[in-house]
Amino acid sequence: MKVTFQIQDDSKTVTALPGQSVMEVALANNISGIAAECGGGAICGTCHVKICEKWQDAVGPAEDFEEDLLDCLPDFSSASRLACQVLLTFELDGLEVNVPQAEQ
């Protein structure tokens, strides 16, 4: 399976396995902008990604608890998800996500 991370003006396509979270794939491939400080506990927001429009229906919406955390982020949008909560399936082969630029 493949996942493409769009980071500012660049992109990186990496190999992933079904059942991995997008966060796990990002960490394993040193994707800039995915800190994942809570290790996948869905409590920190540091694995925030935006699902590219053509993939939003396949990925599905955030759960209420996830959306409550995402609402606190300055660049939250309807495309926002926590990468730790997006589990890869064969249906998501080729998934494309945007990694918001970290505030400095």
N, CA, C and O of each residue as an XYZ file, in Angstrom:
416
protein
N       0.847     -1.180      0.000
C       0.000      0.000      0.000
C       0.884      1.231      0.000
O       2.034      1.191      0.436
N       0.320      2.340     -0.502
C       1.041      3.602     -0.553
C       0.230      4.696      0.137
O      -1.000      4.713      0.088
N       0.956      5.604      0.779
C       0.385      6.819      1.355
C       1.276      7.968      0.923
O       2.501      7.874      1.000
N       0.664      9.054      0.467
C       1.417     10.239      0.076
C       1.156     11.340      1.081
O       0.010     11.687      1.365
N       2.239     11.884      1.617
C       2.189     13.010      2.545
C       2.610     14.245      1.777
O       3.705     14.287      1.215
N       1.745     15.255      1.747
C       2.070     16.526      1.112
C       2.486     17.493      2.212
O       1.707     17.814      3.109
N       3.729     17.948      2.122
C       4.306     18.809      3.141
C       4.760     20.083      2.444
O       5.726     20.065      1.681
N       4.074     21.179      2.701
C       4.344     22.453      2.037
C       4.382     22.241      0.532
O       3.377     21.832     -0.050
N       5.511     22.508     -0.114
C       5.606     22.403     -1.579
C       6.210     21.086     -2.039
O       6.640     20.970     -3.187
N       6.248     20.102     -1.167
C       6.870     18.823     -1.483
C       5.901     17.696     -1.145
O       4.913     17.910     -0.443
N       6.179     16.523     -1.633
C       5.392     15.352     -1.246
C       6.322     14.156     -1.127
O       7.382     14.092     -1.749
N       5.881     13.211     -0.303
C       6.653     11.988     -0.102
C       5.675     10.826     -0.087
O       4.751     10.796      0.727
N       5.876      9.875     -0.982
C       5.051      8.673     -1.037
C       5.824      7.536     -0.393
O       6.985      7.285     -0.716
N       5.150      6.855      0.528
C       5.797      5.795      1.296
C       4.939      4.533      1.269
O       3.754      4.574      0.939
N       5.555      3.430      1.616
C       4.878      2.144      1.689
C       4.279      1.958      3.077
O       4.892      2.334      4.077
N       3.093      1.383      3.140
C       2.402      1.152      4.410
C       1.770     -0.235      4.385
O       1.671     -0.879      3.340
N       1.351     -0.669      5.559
C       0.680     -1.962      5.696
C      -0.750     -1.751      6.170
O      -1.009     -0.828      6.942
N      -1.683     -2.583      5.726
C      -3.045     -2.497      6.239
C      -3.025     -2.658      7.759
O      -2.283     -3.480      8.297
N      -3.839     -1.873      8.431
C      -3.920     -1.927      9.885
C      -3.055     -0.899     10.579
O      -3.287     -0.587     11.748
N      -2.060     -0.362      9.884
C      -1.263      0.710     10.476
C      -2.083      1.989     10.482
O      -2.967      2.179      9.647
N      -1.780      2.861     11.430
C      -2.389      4.191     11.392
C      -1.521      5.082     10.515
O      -0.337      4.815     10.312
N      -2.124      6.133     10.004
C      -1.360      7.104      9.213
C      -0.233      7.686     10.071
O       0.849      7.972      9.557
N      -0.477      7.860     11.361
C       0.558      8.354     12.269
C       1.742      7.392     12.327
O       2.890      7.828     12.243
N       1.487      6.102     12.469
C       2.562      5.114     12.527
C       3.396      5.134     11.251
O       4.623      5.043     11.296
N       2.722      5.254     10.125
C       3.420      5.307      8.842
C       4.279      6.569      8.770
O       5.419      6.520      8.308
N       3.738      7.689      9.224
C       4.487      8.955      9.205
C       5.734      8.863     10.081
O       6.818      9.270      9.663
N       5.587      8.334     11.283
C       6.731      8.220     12.190
C       7.797      7.272     11.633
O       8.992      7.556     11.728
N       7.373      6.164     11.063
C       8.318      5.188     10.517
C       9.101      5.743      9.331
O      10.175      5.244      8.994
N       8.552      6.782      8.702
C       9.183      7.352      7.515
C       9.682      8.786      7.726
O       9.956      9.506      6.767
N       9.794      9.183      8.987
C      10.329     10.504      9.344
C       9.653     11.657      8.601
O      10.319     12.537      8.057
N       8.322     11.636      8.587
C       7.563     12.692      7.932
C       7.587     13.944      8.804
O       7.150     13.916      9.955
N       8.087     15.016      8.263
C       8.165     16.283      8.974
C       6.765     16.813      9.279
O       5.876     16.769      8.429
N       6.581     17.313     10.498
C       5.301     17.899     10.878
C       4.390     16.963     11.648
O       3.343     17.390     12.136
N       4.760     15.703     11.769
C       3.985     14.734     12.547
C       4.806     14.395     13.794
O       5.693     13.543     13.743
N       4.507     15.061     14.908
C       5.263     14.844     16.141
C       4.716     13.660     16.934
O       5.482     12.901     17.528
N       3.395     13.502     16.944
C       2.744     12.389     17.647
C       3.217     12.279     19.092
O       3.609     11.204     19.546
N       3.178     13.378     19.796
C       3.702     13.437     21.166
C       3.010     12.485     22.134
O       3.636     12.022     23.087
N       1.732     12.182     21.913
C       1.033     11.281     22.839
C       1.124      9.823     22.397
O       0.576      8.944     23.062
N       1.802      9.559     21.297
C       2.010      8.186     20.852
C       0.775      7.502     20.304
O       0.725      6.273     20.247
N      -0.210      8.263     19.905
C      -1.411      7.677     19.319
C      -2.602      7.632     20.252
O      -3.587      6.950     19.970
N      -2.523      8.351     21.363
C      -3.611      8.363     22.337
C      -4.738      9.325     22.027
O      -5.706      9.411     22.782
N      -4.625     10.050     20.925
C      -5.650     11.013     20.495
C      -5.919     12.075     21.552
O      -7.064     12.465     21.783
N      -4.839     12.540     22.194
C      -5.021     13.562     23.226
C      -4.163     14.800     23.026
O      -4.239     15.728     23.831
N      -3.336     14.845     21.961
C      -2.433     15.991     21.850
C      -2.615     16.817     20.580
O      -2.318     18.011     20.597
N      -3.080     16.248     19.510
C      -3.275     16.987     18.267
C      -2.014     17.176     17.442
O      -2.059     17.852     16.415
N      -0.881     16.598     17.857
C       0.366     16.808     17.127
C       0.552     15.855     15.943
O       1.632     15.794     15.355
N      -0.486     15.126     15.602
C      -0.452     14.302     14.390
C      -1.556     14.749     13.433
O      -2.036     13.967     12.613
N      -1.945     16.004     13.549
C      -2.998     16.584     12.715
C      -2.620     16.521     11.234
O      -1.531     16.940     10.843
N      -3.520     16.002     10.431
C      -3.386     16.010      8.978
C      -4.716     16.454      8.378
O      -5.752     16.457      9.042
N      -4.655     16.824      7.121
C      -5.872     17.143      6.371
C      -5.969     16.145      5.223
O      -5.062     16.019      4.400
N      -7.080     15.451      5.195
C      -7.309     14.430      4.172
C      -7.630     15.137      2.856
O      -8.502     16.004      2.809
N      -6.924     14.766      1.792
C      -7.189     15.366      0.481
C      -8.636     15.069      0.085
O      -9.181     14.010      0.396
N      -9.231     16.020     -0.601
C     -10.671     15.985     -0.892
C     -11.144     14.672     -1.499
O     -12.180     14.150     -1.087
N     -10.423     14.131     -2.456
C     -10.901     12.910     -3.126
C     -10.907     11.688     -2.208
O     -11.491     10.663     -2.560
N     -10.269     11.778     -1.034
C     -10.195     10.661     -0.092
C     -11.105     10.840      1.114
O     -11.231      9.913      1.914
N     -11.736     11.985      1.276
C     -12.491     12.267      2.493
C     -13.644     11.295      2.732
O     -13.854     10.871      3.869
N     -14.389     10.933      1.703
C     -15.496      9.990      1.886
C     -14.996      8.612      2.306
O     -15.588      7.973      3.175
N     -13.914      8.157      1.694
C     -13.370      6.835      2.020
C     -12.831      6.784      3.448
O     -12.991      5.777      4.137
N     -12.195      7.862      3.891
C     -11.642      7.910      5.251
C     -12.750      8.074      6.278
O     -12.714      7.462      7.345
N     -13.722      8.893      5.955
C     -14.837      9.137      6.870
C     -14.543     10.288      7.821
O     -13.411     10.762      7.916
N     -15.576     10.725      8.520
C     -15.429     11.875      9.412
C     -14.795     11.498     10.750
O     -14.730     10.329     11.129
N     -14.340     12.515     11.434
C     -13.787     12.330     12.782
C     -14.906     11.975     13.751
O     -16.041     12.428     13.603
N     -14.570     11.165     14.739
C     -15.501     10.879     15.834
C     -15.631     12.145     16.681
O     -14.807     13.052     16.564
N     -16.656     12.216     17.531
C     -16.888     13.413     18.350
C     -15.689     13.772     19.226
O     -15.300     14.937     19.291
N     -15.093     12.767     19.911
C     -13.958     13.050     20.791
C     -12.778     13.615     19.997
O     -12.064     14.497     20.476
N     -12.582     13.104     18.791
C     -11.489     13.563     17.931
C     -11.769     14.992     17.452
O     -10.878     15.841     17.457
N     -12.991     15.243     17.047
C     -13.358     16.573     16.567
C     -13.232     17.617     17.674
O     -12.863     18.759     17.401
N     -13.533     17.246     18.915
C     -13.376     18.182     20.030
C     -11.926     18.643     20.144
O     -11.675     19.821     20.397
N     -10.983     17.748     19.963
C      -9.570     18.109     20.017
C      -9.171     18.908     18.783
O      -8.455     19.903     18.894
N      -9.622     18.488     17.623
C      -9.281     19.187     16.390
C      -9.801     20.623     16.393
O      -9.155     21.522     15.853
N     -10.961     20.835     16.998
C     -11.543     22.185     17.078
C     -10.608     23.182     17.751
O     -10.712     24.384     17.507
N      -9.710     22.710     18.582
C      -8.781     23.578     19.316
C      -7.579     23.984     18.474
O      -6.834     24.879     18.874
N      -7.369     23.365     17.339
C      -6.213     23.667     16.502
C      -6.486     24.884     15.630
O      -7.602     25.055     15.140
N      -5.483     25.728     15.430
C      -5.706     26.971     14.680
C      -6.058     26.764     13.212
O      -6.717     27.620     12.622
N      -5.642     25.668     12.611
C      -5.910     25.447     11.187
C      -6.883     24.287     10.953
O      -6.811     23.598      9.935
N      -7.793     24.083     11.913
C      -8.818     23.046     11.804
C      -9.723     23.332     10.604
O     -10.079     24.481     10.342
N     -10.085     22.282      9.890
C     -11.061     22.385      8.803
C     -11.852     21.088      8.748
O     -11.573     20.150      9.495
N     -12.828     21.037      7.872
C     -13.634     19.814      7.744
C     -12.801     18.639      7.243
O     -13.217     17.489      7.385
N     -11.634     18.904      6.661
C     -10.745     17.851      6.176
C      -9.799     17.345      7.257
O      -9.055     16.392      7.025
N      -9.812     17.966      8.433
C      -8.875     17.626      9.500
C      -9.173     16.276     10.132
O     -10.328     15.912     10.357
N      -8.103     15.544     10.411
C      -8.178     14.290     11.157
C      -6.901     14.158     11.969
O      -5.875     14.752     11.636
N      -6.973     13.374     13.037
C      -5.774     12.976     13.748
C      -5.242     11.743     13.025
O      -5.971     10.768     12.839
N      -3.984     11.781     12.621
C      -3.405     10.672     11.862
C      -3.432      9.369     12.653
O      -3.462      8.285     12.071
N      -3.420      9.478     13.986
C      -3.457      8.259     14.809
C      -4.814      7.570     14.763
O      -4.927      6.406     15.147
N      -5.838      8.267     14.302
C      -7.186      7.706     14.262
C      -7.600      7.228     12.876
O      -8.709      6.724     12.696
N      -6.715      7.384     11.902
C      -6.999      6.925     10.543
C      -6.236      5.628     10.324
O      -5.020      5.628     10.130
N      -6.976      4.523     10.359
C      -6.370      3.204     10.159
C      -6.459      2.818      8.688
O      -7.503      2.960      8.052
N      -5.353      2.332      8.169
C      -5.282      2.011      6.750
C      -5.940      0.674      6.437
O      -5.756     -0.321      7.139
N      -6.708      0.691      5.361
C      -7.337     -0.503      4.807
C      -6.964     -0.550      3.326
O      -6.453      0.430      2.783
N      -7.215     -1.669      2.679
C      -6.916     -1.766      1.256
C      -7.672     -0.700      0.466
O      -7.194     -0.241     -0.571
N      -8.847     -0.305      0.951
C      -9.629      0.745      0.293
C      -8.876      2.079      0.269
O      -9.128      2.921     -0.593
N      -7.959      2.267      1.209
C      -7.227      3.533      1.306
C      -5.850      3.479      0.639
O      -5.034      4.379      0.839
N      -5.586      2.443     -0.144
C      -4.315      2.370     -0.868
C      -4.210      3.565     -1.814
O      -5.071      3.770     -2.670
N      -3.149      4.348     -1.649
C      -2.961      5.561     -2.447
C      -3.392      6.827     -1.722
O      -3.349      7.913     -2.301
N      -3.805      6.706     -0.466
C      -4.272      7.843      0.332
C      -3.309      9.013      0.251
O      -2.091      8.836      0.273
N      -3.869     10.210      0.156
C      -3.085     11.439      0.142
C      -3.555     12.322      1.283
O      -4.750     12.572      1.444
N      -2.587     12.795      2.081
C      -2.889     13.702      3.183
C      -1.956     14.901      3.140
O      -0.810     14.802      2.700
N      -2.462     16.028      3.602
C      -1.657     17.242      3.751
C      -1.231     17.349      5.200
O      -2.028     17.129      6.112
N       0.035     17.690      5.408
C       0.555     17.912      6.744
C       0.624     19.416      6.946
O       1.449     20.084      6.323
N      -0.242     19.968      7.821
C      -0.215     21.416      8.038
C       1.153     21.867      8.549
O       1.827     21.156      9.295
N       1.538     23.063      8.127
C       2.814     23.616      8.570
C       2.751     23.912     10.060
O       1.818     24.561     10.534
N       3.731     23.442     10.782
C       3.776     23.678     12.225
C       4.016     25.152     12.507
O       4.818     25.808     11.844
N       3.294     25.662     13.518
C       3.499     27.047     13.899
C       4.822     27.175     14.625
O       5.237     26.280     15.361
N       5.478     28.307     14.403
C       6.773     28.502     15.031
C       6.722     29.576     16.065
O       7.735     29.873     16.698
